[in-house]
Amino acid sequence: MRWRRIVPDAIAANRDTLWVADASRPCLVQLHHGELVDVHWWSAPDVLGSAATRLHADENGVWVVAQDGVFHCDGHGATSLVFGEPVGATAHAHSMLAAALPSTWPTRTGPDRVRLLSLRGARGEAQVPGAVHELATTGDGFLAYVVDHGPSGMTPLLDRGSRLASIDLVGEIRLGPPLGQPHLPESGLVGGTNPAVVVADRWPPRLTSVLADLSTAPAGLPFAPLDLWAADSWDRAVVWSHLPDGSGEYGWWPLAEPAEAPLDRSYLLTVVDMARGQPVGNLVIAGYPSQVAMAGPGLVWVSMQRTDADGRHVVLAWDLAPSEKVAELDLAAMTGSRALMPVTPPVPERELPHLIESQRRSIAELVAAEGTSFEIVDVVTQGAWPQCHVVVRFRVPGLGLREGAFAWPLFDRDGQPVDYDWTDYFVFGIDEELESDAFKEAMLRTPDEQPVWLRRPTGIEGLLPES
């Protein structure tokens, strides 16, 4: 059997203790001061359906919001099931976890519920007139971002309204006034003593303060982040955005001058002090952050979704003061054989070549049908299961015979076929990148025989041979 090492994903911190969950298996790593303490499992290693989507750490351990329920790990090896059903948005404070329970699909026109969970059972429940998209923590309870259901469960998101709702520690609810059209990102709510929310009632969207009556201030920071993580306990928000040329896509730019970065280090993390509405730190990163946690107002932990230049899945420790120092934790090396996950083929091995060719044809057809601004040279596969990639090589009009290429894994970290739903958005993103001055300059600097890669091949690095 083949095995792989841990791939960091969900992450949470409480003071000097850091918790990191694997991306697709029920495995949890506990660290103290950056040193390994233990590896915990809340189900069997081969259970795919129990991966953690979010973690919430406190003095008693960590709450694990998984795909099949809510668990709690006390940090001493004891893991218990707290709630045995899938939940939506969550937030943690006051030794409780607020968990949204969506109304019945497919119509989803009834009220959502927010249940307040503790280690001793449910503490209360609130019925919310709409869909709870996000939850955050405040000093006296929780804050919910609610989107109206509309006439039916299939009403487009942009045709619905939104509002905020305050939920106290026993489940009493107070609704705010309508906020207009919902914001598009999945994350845009910040709690703490200075709560804020991304509103999109006019262009550009803006991150604006929440007032006492749950309405919003007329002014705010004009931006719509790709993602946003709220550190409610520290009145901080960590914003993830594309690295623009210095002006900012929405007119807001957190740096004193344009930032220069290589083509493959094209994302920016910004820590915003919500009390002052000002950035207090910026970090250019390679790849995509999966999740972010703060252990204090000056320490940020970043779980990286993509591998680094050496093919490692790492966790970054970003110390904002005094010198903006960044350190890396290689959890695969730290945990070794204590956190191994089985990798099994999706079909009998003799059928894998046919599956790979079928995937290659599907991607070739989808890319060709997009009508992109570049000329496709060929679409080929490299490697064998499970570390097999499709590689699309192309030429850019106006740049002679210069070639570019991008690659995407055909199989995920557990050896299962990758869903093709990403293709439309992926090709659209490549079109955008082709228009950038940075890419054109890179193409002109590169010899003809060395294509420029928009996406380096990635896969399930750290795979161990068959036993």
Rosetta blueprint (number, residue, H / E / L):
1 M L
2 R E
3 W E
4 R E
5 R L
6 I L
7 V L
8 P E
9 D E
10 A E
11 I E
12 A E
13 A E
14 N E
15 R L
16 D L
17 T E
18 L E
19 W E
20 V E
21 A E
22 D E
23 A L
24 S L
25 R L
26 P L
27 C E
28 L E
29 V E
30 Q E
31 L E
32 H E
33 H L
34 G L
35 E E
36 L E
37 V E
38 D E
39 V E
40 H E
41 W E
42 W L
43 S L
44 A L
45 P L
46 D L
47 V L
48 L H
49 G H
50 S H
51 A L
52 A E
53 T E
54 R E
55 L E
56 H E
57 A E
58 D E
59 E L
60 N L
61 G E
62 V E
63 W E
64 V E
65 V E
66 A E
67 Q L
68 D L
69 G E
70 V E
71 F E
72 H E
73 C E
74 D L
75 G L
76 H L
77 G L
78 A L
79 T E
80 S E
81 L E
82 V E
83 F E
84 G L
85 E L
86 P L
87 V L
88 G L
89 A L
90 T E
91 A E
92 H E
93 A E
94 H L
95 S L
96 M E
97 L E
98 A E
99 A E
100 A E
101 L E
102 P L
103 S L
104 T L
105 W L
106 P L
107 T L
108 R L
109 T L
110 G L
111 P L
112 D E
113 R E
114 V E
115 R E
116 L E
117 L E
118 S E
119 L L
120 R L
121 G E
122 A E
123 R E
124 G E
125 E E
126 A E
127 Q E
128 V E
129 P L
130 G L
131 A E
132 V E
133 H E
134 E E
135 L E
136 A E
137 T E
138 T E
139 G L
140 D L
141 G E
142 F E
143 L E
144 A E
145 Y E
146 V E
147 V E
148 D L
149 H L
150 G L
151 P L
152 S L
153 G L
154 M L
155 T L
156 P L
157 L H
158 L H
159 D H
160 R L
161 G L
162 S E
163 R E
164 L E
165 A E
166 S E
167 I E
168 D E
169 L L
170 V L
171 G L
172 E L
173 I E
174 R E
175 L E
176 G L
177 P L
178 P L
179 L L
180 G E
181 Q L
182 P L
183 H L
184 L L
185 P L
186 E L
187 S L
188 G L
189 L E
190 V E
191 G L
192 G L
193 T L
194 N L
195 P L
196 A E
197 V E
198 V E
199 V E
200 A L
201 D L
202 R L
203 W L
204 P L
205 P L
206 R E
207 L E
208 T E
209 S E
210 V E
211 L L
212 A L
213 D L
214 L L
215 S L
216 T E
217 A E
218 P E
219 A E
220 G E
221 L E
222 P L
223 F L
224 A L
225 P L
226 L L
227 D E
228 L E
229 W E
230 A E
231 A E
232 D H
233 S H
234 W H
235 D L
236 R E
237 A E
238 V E
239 V E
240 W E
241 S E
242 H E
243 L L
244 P L
245 D L
246 G L
247 S L
248 G L
249 E L
250 Y L
251 G L
252 W L
253 W L
254 P L
255 L L
256 A L
257 E L
258 P L
259 A L
260 E L
261 A L
262 P L
263 L L
264 D L
265 R L
266 S L
267 Y E
268 L E
269 L E
270 T E
271 V E
272 V E
273 D E
274 M L
275 A L
276 R L
277 G L
278 Q E
279 P E
280 V E
281 G E
282 N E
283 L E
284 V E
285 I E
286 A L
287 G L
288 Y L
289 P E
290 S E
291 Q E
292 V E
293 A E
294 M E
295 A E
296 G E
297 P L
298 G L
299 L E
300 V E
301 W E
302 V E
303 S E
304 M E
305 Q L
306 R L
307 T L
308 D L
309 A L
310 D L
311 G L
312 R L
313 H L
314 V L
315 V E
316 L E
317 A E
318 W E
319 D E
320 L L
321 A L
322 P L
323 S L
324 E L
325 K E
326 V E
327 A E
328 E E
329 L E
330 D L
331 L H
332 A H
333 A H
334 M H
335 T H
336 G H
337 S H
338 R H
339 A H
340 L L
341 M E
342 P E
343 V E
344 T L
345 P L
346 P L
347 V L
348 P L
349 E H
350 R H
351 E H
352 L H
353 P H
354 H H
355 L H
356 I H
357 E H
358 S H
359 Q H
360 R H
361 R H
362 S H
363 I H
364 A H
365 E H
366 L H
367 V H
368 A H
369 A H
370 E L
371 G L
372 T L
373 S L
374 F L
375 E E
376 I E
377 V E
378 D E
379 V E
380 V E
381 T E
382 Q E
383 G L
384 A L
385 W L
386 P L
387 Q L
388 C L
389 H E
390 V E
391 V E
392 V E
393 R E
394 F E
395 R E
396 V L
397 P L
398 G L
399 L L
400 G L
401 L L
402 R L
403 E E
404 G E
405 A E
406 F E
407 A E
408 W E
409 P E
410 L L
411 F E
412 D L
413 R L
414 D L
415 G L
416 Q L
417 P E
418 V L
419 D L
420 Y H
421 D H
422 W H
423 T H
424 D H
425 Y H
426 F H
427 V H
428 F H
429 G H
430 I H
431 D H
432 E H
433 E H
434 L H
435 E L
436 S L
437 D H
438 A H
439 F H
440 K H
441 E H
442 A H
443 M H
444 L H
445 R H
446 T L
447 P L
448 D L
449 E L
450 Q L
451 P L
452 V E
453 W E
454 L E
455 R E
456 R L
457 P L
458 T L
459 G L
460 I L
461 E L
462 G L
463 L L
464 L E
465 P L
466 E L
467 S L
